[in-house]
Amino acid sequence: MIVIMKTYTPSEEIATVIQEFRNLNLTPEAIESNHKVVIGLVGDTASLNPDHIQQISPFIERVMRVKQPFKRASSEFRNGEPSSIEVSTPNGIVTFGLNHPLVIVAGPCSVENEEMIVETAKVVKATGAQFLRGGAYKPRSSPYAFQGHGESALNLLATAREVTGLGIITEVMDTADLEKVAEVADVVQIGARNMQNFSLLKKAGATGKPILLKRGLSATIEEWLMAAEYILAAGNPNVILCERGIRSFDRQYTRNTLDLSVVPVLRSLTHLPIMIDPSHATGFSQFVPTMAKASIASGADSLMIEVHPSPKTALSDGPQSLTPADFRELMQEITPLAQFFGRGATPEFVKSPSGAIA
Protein backbone atom coordinates (compact mmCIF):
# COMPACT_ATOMS: atom_id res chain seq x y z
CA MET A 1 0.00 0.00 0.00
CA ILE A 2 1.23 3.51 -0.74
CA VAL A 3 0.07 6.86 0.59
CA ILE A 4 0.54 9.92 -1.60
CA MET A 5 0.79 13.18 0.30
CA LYS A 6 -0.34 16.46 -1.23
CA THR A 7 2.18 18.75 -2.91
CA TYR A 8 4.32 20.70 -0.43
CA THR A 9 2.90 18.98 2.65
CA PRO A 10 4.73 20.38 5.71
CA SER A 11 7.50 18.11 6.95
CA GLU A 12 6.00 18.17 10.45
CA GLU A 13 2.75 16.71 9.09
CA ILE A 14 4.65 14.00 7.23
CA ALA A 15 6.47 13.06 10.43
CA THR A 16 3.14 12.86 12.27
CA VAL A 17 1.61 10.63 9.58
CA ILE A 18 4.66 8.35 9.58
CA GLN A 19 4.37 7.93 13.35
CA GLU A 20 0.69 7.03 12.98
CA PHE A 21 1.66 4.25 10.60
CA ARG A 22 4.30 2.99 12.99
CA ASN A 23 1.61 2.85 15.68
CA LEU A 24 -0.23 0.46 13.35
CA ASN A 25 2.84 -1.86 13.38
CA LEU A 26 3.71 -0.90 9.80
CA THR A 27 7.10 0.11 8.39
CA PRO A 28 6.68 3.37 6.46
CA GLU A 29 9.22 4.28 3.77
CA ALA A 30 9.05 7.87 2.56
CA ILE A 31 10.14 8.79 -0.99
CA GLU A 32 10.07 12.31 -2.46
CA SER A 33 8.53 12.31 -5.92
CA ASN A 34 7.53 15.29 -8.09
CA HIS A 35 7.39 17.67 -5.09
CA LYS A 36 5.25 15.14 -3.26
CA VAL A 37 6.12 12.61 -0.62
CA VAL A 38 5.01 9.05 -1.29
CA ILE A 39 4.93 6.80 1.77
CA GLY A 40 5.18 3.08 1.14
CA LEU A 41 3.65 0.94 3.85
CA VAL A 42 5.43 -2.35 4.43
CA GLY A 43 3.79 -4.99 6.56
CA ASP A 44 0.37 -6.60 6.93
CA THR A 45 -1.82 -4.12 5.07
CA ALA A 46 -4.43 -6.61 3.82
CA SER A 47 -6.92 -5.73 6.57
CA LEU A 48 -6.42 -1.97 6.30
CA ASN A 49 -9.24 0.06 4.81
CA PRO A 50 -7.86 2.73 2.44
CA ASP A 51 -10.73 5.04 3.45
CA HIS A 52 -9.65 4.84 7.08
CA ILE A 53 -6.04 5.57 6.14
CA GLN A 54 -7.25 8.58 4.15
CA GLN A 55 -8.75 10.04 7.33
CA ILE A 56 -5.46 10.07 9.21
CA SER A 57 -4.54 13.46 7.74
CA PRO A 58 -6.16 16.10 5.52
CA PHE A 59 -2.81 16.27 3.69
CA ILE A 60 -3.22 12.73 2.32
CA GLU A 61 -4.10 13.05 -1.34
CA ARG A 62 -4.59 9.40 -2.24
CA VAL A 63 -4.20 5.87 -0.87
CA MET A 64 -3.44 3.03 -3.28
CA ARG A 65 -2.84 -0.68 -3.03
CA VAL A 66 0.19 -1.96 -4.95
CA LYS A 67 -1.22 -4.76 -7.06
CA GLN A 68 2.08 -6.25 -8.16
CA PRO A 69 3.81 -8.90 -6.00
CA PHE A 70 7.03 -6.86 -6.31
CA LYS A 71 6.02 -3.98 -4.05
CA ARG A 72 9.11 -1.77 -3.77
CA ALA A 73 10.19 -2.47 -7.36
CA SER A 74 6.77 -1.50 -8.70
CA SER A 75 6.43 1.81 -10.54
CA GLU A 76 3.44 2.50 -8.27
CA PHE A 77 5.77 2.60 -5.28
CA ARG A 78 7.27 5.82 -6.65
CA ASN A 79 4.03 7.20 -8.04
CA GLY A 80 5.22 6.50 -11.57
CA GLU A 81 8.51 8.43 -11.28
CA PRO A 82 11.64 6.53 -12.44
CA SER A 83 14.52 6.01 -10.05
CA SER A 84 17.84 7.75 -10.52
CA ILE A 85 20.80 5.92 -9.02
CA GLU A 86 23.88 8.01 -8.30
CA VAL A 87 27.20 6.22 -8.13
CA SER A 88 30.28 7.96 -6.80
CA THR A 89 33.46 7.30 -8.81
CA PRO A 90 36.90 8.95 -8.64
CA ASN A 91 35.93 10.90 -11.78
CA GLY A 92 32.71 12.17 -10.17
CA ILE A 93 29.07 11.18 -9.79
CA VAL A 94 27.56 9.03 -12.54
CA THR A 95 23.77 8.70 -12.62
CA PHE A 96 21.84 5.74 -14.00
CA GLY A 97 18.25 6.50 -14.92
CA LEU A 98 15.69 7.37 -17.56
CA ASN A 99 16.22 11.13 -17.50
CA HIS A 100 20.00 10.99 -17.61
CA PRO A 101 22.71 10.41 -20.23
CA LEU A 102 23.50 6.92 -21.43
CA VAL A 103 26.05 5.21 -19.17
CA ILE A 104 28.73 3.07 -20.83
CA VAL A 105 30.30 0.14 -19.00
CA ALA A 106 33.16 -1.60 -20.82
CA GLY A 107 36.02 -4.00 -20.23
CA PRO A 108 37.02 -7.66 -20.40
CA CYS A 109 35.06 -10.63 -19.15
CA SER A 110 37.92 -11.58 -16.82
CA VAL A 111 40.83 -9.77 -15.23
CA GLU A 112 43.89 -11.61 -16.55
CA ASN A 113 46.91 -9.56 -15.48
CA GLU A 114 47.80 -6.00 -14.46
CA GLU A 115 49.06 -4.79 -17.84
CA MET A 116 45.96 -6.06 -19.64
CA ILE A 117 43.38 -4.60 -17.25
CA VAL A 118 45.09 -1.23 -16.81
CA GLU A 119 45.66 -0.70 -20.54
CA THR A 120 42.10 -1.77 -21.33
CA ALA A 121 40.82 0.62 -18.66
CA LYS A 122 42.80 3.49 -20.19
CA VAL A 123 41.39 2.76 -23.64
CA VAL A 124 37.74 2.46 -22.64
CA LYS A 125 37.97 5.60 -20.52
CA ALA A 126 39.53 7.58 -23.36
CA THR A 127 36.81 6.30 -25.66
CA GLY A 128 33.92 7.37 -23.44
CA ALA A 129 33.19 4.69 -20.83
CA GLN A 130 32.41 5.70 -17.26
CA PHE A 131 32.82 2.23 -15.72
CA LEU A 132 35.26 -0.62 -16.11
CA ARG A 133 33.79 -4.12 -15.94
CA GLY A 134 35.99 -7.09 -15.22
CA GLY A 135 35.49 -10.42 -13.51
CA ALA A 136 37.59 -11.44 -10.53
CA TYR A 137 35.34 -14.40 -9.77
CA LYS A 138 33.81 -16.10 -12.82
CA PRO A 139 30.87 -18.52 -12.77
CA ARG A 140 31.48 -21.03 -15.57
CA SER A 141 29.36 -23.87 -16.91
CA SER A 142 32.38 -26.20 -16.78
CA PRO A 143 34.33 -26.75 -13.55
CA TYR A 144 37.46 -27.04 -15.70
CA ALA A 145 37.10 -23.61 -17.34
CA PHE A 146 38.96 -20.55 -16.08
CA GLN A 147 37.23 -19.38 -12.89
CA GLY A 148 38.98 -16.03 -12.46
CA HIS A 149 41.96 -15.05 -10.31
CA GLY A 150 39.84 -14.15 -7.29
CA GLU A 151 41.12 -11.74 -4.66
CA SER A 152 44.31 -10.90 -6.57
CA ALA A 153 42.14 -9.77 -9.50
CA LEU A 154 40.23 -7.46 -7.15
CA ASN A 155 43.53 -5.81 -6.31
CA LEU A 156 44.21 -5.31 -10.04
CA LEU A 157 40.79 -3.72 -10.50
CA ALA A 158 41.60 -1.37 -7.63
CA THR A 159 44.83 -0.45 -9.44
CA ALA A 160 42.94 0.24 -12.67
CA ARG A 161 40.47 2.39 -10.75
CA GLU A 162 43.32 4.39 -9.20
CA VAL A 163 45.07 4.90 -12.55
CA THR A 164 41.99 5.89 -14.60
CA GLY A 165 39.36 7.10 -12.15
CA LEU A 166 36.78 4.78 -13.72
CA GLY A 167 34.09 3.25 -11.57
CA ILE A 168 34.37 -0.52 -11.10
CA ILE A 169 31.65 -3.09 -11.71
CA THR A 170 32.53 -6.65 -10.81
CA GLU A 171 30.62 -9.78 -9.88
CA VAL A 172 30.20 -11.47 -6.53
CA MET A 173 29.39 -15.18 -6.50
CA ASP A 174 29.48 -16.10 -2.83
CA THR A 175 28.40 -14.39 0.37
CA ALA A 176 31.85 -15.21 1.77
CA ASP A 177 33.44 -12.90 -0.81
CA LEU A 178 30.89 -10.09 -0.59
CA GLU A 179 32.84 -7.86 1.79
CA LYS A 180 36.03 -8.09 -0.30
CA VAL A 181 34.17 -7.36 -3.54
CA ALA A 182 32.25 -4.44 -2.01
CA GLU A 183 35.50 -2.82 -0.89
CA VAL A 184 36.65 -2.52 -4.51
CA ALA A 185 33.44 -2.35 -6.53
CA ASP A 186 31.49 0.86 -6.98
CA VAL A 187 28.64 -1.31 -8.26
CA VAL A 188 28.37 -4.96 -7.18
CA GLN A 189 27.15 -7.29 -9.92
CA ILE A 190 25.00 -10.32 -9.24
CA GLY A 191 25.19 -12.52 -12.31
CA ALA A 192 22.53 -14.44 -14.19
CA ARG A 193 23.34 -17.73 -12.47
CA ASN A 194 22.91 -16.15 -9.03
CA MET A 195 19.75 -14.15 -9.76
CA GLN A 196 17.77 -16.33 -7.38
CA ASN A 197 20.50 -16.90 -4.82
CA PHE A 198 18.30 -15.36 -2.15
CA SER A 199 20.90 -15.40 0.64
CA LEU A 200 23.30 -13.52 -1.62
CA LEU A 201 20.59 -11.06 -2.68
CA LYS A 202 19.70 -10.21 0.91
CA LYS A 203 23.30 -9.79 2.04
CA ALA A 204 24.21 -7.76 -1.04
CA GLY A 205 21.24 -5.53 -0.35
CA ALA A 206 22.40 -5.02 3.23
CA THR A 207 25.74 -3.60 2.05
CA GLY A 208 24.00 -0.48 0.73
CA LYS A 209 26.17 -0.64 -2.41
CA PRO A 210 24.49 -0.14 -5.79
CA ILE A 211 23.63 -3.59 -7.15
CA LEU A 212 23.59 -4.60 -10.81
CA LEU A 213 21.16 -7.52 -11.09
CA LYS A 214 21.43 -9.57 -14.26
CA ARG A 215 18.42 -11.47 -15.54
CA GLY A 216 18.62 -15.24 -15.13
CA LEU A 217 19.11 -17.43 -18.17
CA SER A 218 15.49 -18.61 -18.16
CA ALA A 219 13.93 -16.11 -15.77
CA THR A 220 10.54 -14.56 -16.35
CA ILE A 221 10.20 -10.81 -15.90
CA GLU A 222 8.28 -11.32 -12.67
CA GLU A 223 10.94 -13.65 -11.27
CA TRP A 224 13.58 -11.05 -12.12
CA LEU A 225 11.68 -8.25 -10.41
CA MET A 226 10.98 -10.42 -7.39
CA ALA A 227 14.74 -11.03 -7.14
CA ALA A 228 15.23 -7.26 -7.18
CA GLU A 229 12.61 -7.05 -4.44
CA TYR A 230 14.88 -9.06 -2.12
CA ILE A 231 17.57 -6.38 -2.46
CA LEU A 232 15.10 -3.53 -2.06
CA ALA A 233 13.51 -5.22 0.96
CA ALA A 234 16.94 -5.32 2.61
CA GLY A 235 16.83 -1.52 2.64
CA ASN A 236 18.86 -0.89 -0.51
CA PRO A 237 17.02 1.21 -3.14
CA ASN A 238 19.95 1.21 -5.58
CA VAL A 239 19.23 -1.63 -8.01
CA ILE A 240 20.01 -1.62 -11.74
CA LEU A 241 18.41 -4.31 -13.90
CA CYS A 242 20.56 -5.84 -16.65
CA GLU A 243 19.12 -7.79 -19.58
CA ARG A 244 21.86 -10.10 -20.91
CA GLY A 245 19.92 -12.45 -23.14
CA ILE A 246 17.74 -15.41 -22.27
CA ARG A 247 17.97 -19.06 -23.25
CA SER A 248 15.95 -20.10 -26.27
CA PHE A 249 15.79 -23.11 -28.59
CA ASP A 250 18.28 -21.70 -31.13
CA ARG A 251 21.84 -21.79 -29.74
CA GLN A 252 23.68 -22.24 -33.04
CA TYR A 253 23.88 -18.68 -34.31
CA THR A 254 23.73 -16.61 -31.12
CA ARG A 255 24.71 -17.41 -27.57
CA ASN A 256 21.36 -16.27 -26.20
CA THR A 257 18.31 -14.32 -27.35
CA LEU A 258 18.45 -10.62 -26.50
CA ASP A 259 15.01 -9.65 -25.24
CA LEU A 260 14.77 -5.97 -26.15
CA SER A 261 11.01 -6.03 -25.68
CA VAL A 262 11.79 -6.19 -21.98
CA VAL A 263 12.72 -2.47 -21.98
CA PRO A 264 9.22 -1.05 -22.64
CA VAL A 265 7.71 -3.82 -20.50
CA LEU A 266 9.93 -2.90 -17.56
CA ARG A 267 9.13 0.79 -18.05
CA SER A 268 5.47 -0.08 -17.48
CA LEU A 269 6.18 -2.18 -14.40
CA THR A 270 9.12 -0.73 -12.47
CA HIS A 271 10.95 2.47 -11.64
CA LEU A 272 14.39 0.81 -11.70
CA PRO A 273 17.08 1.74 -14.30
CA ILE A 274 17.73 -0.68 -17.17
CA MET A 275 21.06 -1.82 -18.62
CA ILE A 276 21.53 -3.98 -21.73
CA ASP A 277 24.47 -6.35 -22.24
CA PRO A 278 24.58 -7.15 -25.99
CA SER A 279 27.90 -8.97 -25.63
CA HIS A 280 26.62 -11.88 -23.52
CA ALA A 281 23.32 -11.83 -25.34
CA THR A 282 24.68 -12.36 -28.84
CA GLY A 283 27.94 -14.14 -28.02
CA PHE A 284 29.65 -12.91 -31.17
CA SER A 285 31.42 -9.58 -31.52
CA GLN A 286 30.11 -8.89 -35.05
CA PHE A 287 26.55 -8.68 -33.70
CA VAL A 288 27.30 -6.46 -30.71
CA PRO A 289 27.29 -3.04 -32.47
CA THR A 290 23.89 -3.60 -34.09
CA MET A 291 22.28 -4.74 -30.85
CA ALA A 292 23.95 -1.93 -28.89
CA LYS A 293 22.32 0.59 -31.24
CA ALA A 294 18.98 -1.21 -30.99
CA SER A 295 19.28 -1.09 -27.20
CA ILE A 296 19.65 2.68 -27.27
CA ALA A 297 16.66 3.00 -29.59
CA SER A 298 14.58 0.82 -27.26
CA GLY A 299 15.29 3.18 -24.36
CA ALA A 300 18.02 1.50 -22.33
CA ASP A 301 19.72 3.61 -19.67
CA SER A 302 23.11 1.90 -19.94
CA LEU A 303 25.16 -0.48 -22.07
CA MET A 304 27.69 -3.10 -20.94
CA ILE A 305 30.19 -3.94 -23.70
CA GLU A 306 32.99 -6.49 -23.47
CA VAL A 307 36.34 -5.17 -24.68
CA HIS A 308 39.61 -7.12 -24.78
CA PRO A 309 42.97 -6.10 -26.31
CA SER A 310 43.35 -9.57 -27.89
CA PRO A 311 40.02 -11.44 -28.03
CA LYS A 312 41.60 -14.51 -29.65
CA THR A 313 43.78 -15.09 -26.58
CA ALA A 314 41.17 -14.13 -23.95
CA LEU A 315 40.81 -16.57 -21.07
CA SER A 316 37.02 -16.26 -21.23
CA ASP A 317 34.38 -15.01 -23.70
CA GLY A 318 36.83 -13.92 -26.39
CA PRO A 319 34.41 -14.41 -29.32
CA GLN A 320 32.00 -11.79 -27.97
CA SER A 321 34.65 -9.20 -27.08
CA LEU A 322 35.34 -6.12 -29.17
CA THR A 323 38.89 -4.99 -29.81
CA PRO A 324 39.72 -1.47 -28.58
CA ALA A 325 39.59 -0.26 -32.20
CA ASP A 326 36.15 -1.81 -32.68
CA PHE A 327 34.94 -0.29 -29.42
CA ARG A 328 36.19 3.13 -30.49
CA GLU A 329 34.30 2.80 -33.77
CA LEU A 330 31.16 1.75 -31.91
CA MET A 331 31.37 4.77 -29.63
CA GLN A 332 31.69 7.03 -32.66
CA GLU A 333 28.50 5.51 -34.05
CA ILE A 334 26.38 5.49 -30.89
CA THR A 335 27.25 8.98 -29.62
CA PRO A 336 25.02 10.80 -32.15
CA LEU A 337 22.40 8.07 -31.77
CA ALA A 338 22.25 8.62 -28.01
CA GLN A 339 21.92 12.35 -28.60
CA PHE A 340 19.09 11.77 -31.10
CA PHE A 341 17.15 9.79 -28.49
CA GLY A 342 17.81 12.38 -25.81
CA ARG A 343 20.46 10.34 -24.02
CA GLY A 344 23.51 12.32 -25.14
CA ALA A 345 26.19 14.11 -23.17
CA THR A 346 28.30 10.99 -22.77
CA PRO A 347 31.92 12.02 -22.19
CA GLU A 348 33.54 13.02 -25.46
CA PHE A 349 35.96 10.31 -26.48
CA VAL A 350 39.49 11.02 -27.60
CA LYS A 351 40.06 9.96 -31.22
CA SER A 352 43.67 9.00 -30.65
CA PRO A 353 43.98 8.21 -26.95
CA SER A 354 47.40 7.70 -25.47
CA GLY A 355 48.13 4.03 -25.27
CA ALA A 356 45.16 3.09 -27.41
CA ILE A 357 45.44 0.03 -29.56
CA ALA A 358 44.61 0.83 -33.19
JOJO-V194328 format. One line per field, one symbol per residue. ss: DSSP state (A for helix, B for strand, O for the rest). phi: phi as a letter, one per 30 degrees, with the letter a starting at -180 (. if undefined). A space follows every 50 residues. Layout:
ss = ???
phi = ???
This chain:
ss = OBBBBOOOOOAAAAAAAAAAAAAOOOBBBBBBBOOBBBBBBBOOOOOOOA AAAAOOOOOBBBBBOOOOOOOOOBAAAAOOOOOBBBBBBOOBBBBBBOOO OOBBBBBOOBOOOAAAAAAAAAAAAAAOOOBBBOBOOOOOOOOOOOOOOO AAAAAAAAAAAAAAOOBBBBBOOOAAAAAAAAAAOOBBBBOAAAOOOAAA AAAAAAAOOBBBBBOOOOOOAAAAAAAAAAAAAOOOOOBBBBBOOBOOOO OOOOOOBOOOAAAAAAAAABOOBBBBOAAAAAOOAAAAAAAAAAAAAAOO OBBBBBBOOOAAAOOOOAAAOBOAAAAAAAAAAAAAAAAAOOOOOOOOOO OOOOOOOO
phi = .bbcddehdedddddddddedddciccdbcbdbhibcccdcckdceddce dddeddaddddabbcddddddddddddchidddbccbdbedkdcccldcb decccbkddbdcadedddddddddddckdcbccacccbdbdcdcdecjci dddddddddddddciddcbbdccbedcddddddcddbcccdedcecdddd dddddddidecccdddebdddddddddddeddddjcdcbccbdbjcdbdc cdcbdbcdcdddddddedcbcddbcbcdddddibddcdedddddddddjd dabcbdbbdbedcddaheeccddeddddddddddedddddcicdideddc dbddidcd
